[in-house]
């Protein structure tokens, strides 16, 4: 039996029996799929413990600076369309398009958003292929592990996502904490 076959059973066990499950993993993808609460350990010491979303998006923790740094958005599956896109409902009435259709409408879902897949615009762009253009506010700005990159922590309708952009773009757009921006996320990049 492979790990891919076991994970759905662990999800079902937690959801159906409403019992706590402790799951230890080095795979951030598995943690994003299964965890509600996260304890981050380093060399046997607790670095942080909080909700999954809070630990993943804290710029003072190493997870936010990994190449595959991500946030998890909690949403409700609203509907599927004939063009093989699905619409998720976020808090505050915002919607997010994804290219998954294997989830029943009304189900609670998680969408993992990689920091490298979030572009920033100061106004709603027109004539682009990106389907998701969501209003957000810059909550925090920090240096990234790569000297040419900047890490932005964004408030998106009460949930937090990260955006990793080039320092050049950061300076050209004159981004600052508290600034209202638009987070651009390709639907095909969400999982």
C-alpha positions, 0 to 999 in steps of 0.5 A: 500500500502506498502513502497516496492510498493511505492518506484518504483513510487518515482524512476520513478517520479524522473527519468522520470520527472527530478524534484527534490524530497526531501525524508526523511528517517531513512532507509539507504537502501531506501536512497541508492536506491533513493538519489543522494545527501544526507543531514545527520542530527543529533539532528537537525544539518546538519552533512554533505551534499554532493553526496550520495557516498561521505556522505556514505563513509566519515570515519569521519561520523557515517554512515561509522561506522554502522554495515551496513555501505555501499557504492553505486557503479554506473554502467551500466548493460552490459549483463546477462549470462546463469548461472544467473549472470549479469555483470556491467560495472564500470568506467575505464573498470572494471566489477562487477558480481552480481546475479541479472537478472531483469535489462535491458542491458544498464540501469544505476544501483546502487550496494550497497556494505556493508563494511563487505562484502569487503575482501582485498588481496595483490595479485590476489588470485587463486582458490577461489569462490569469483567472484569479484576481483577488483584493488583498492587503499587504500585512508584512514585508520581509527579506527572502533567503534569495537576495533578489526576492522579497516575501509579502504576507497578504491578508486575503479576506481574513486568510493569509497567503504569501507572495514571493516577488523579485526585489525589482518588482517590489521597488518598481511598485513601491509596495508597503505594509497596509497597501491594498493590492490584487493577488493574481493566482493562476487557477491551474497552479492551485492544488 
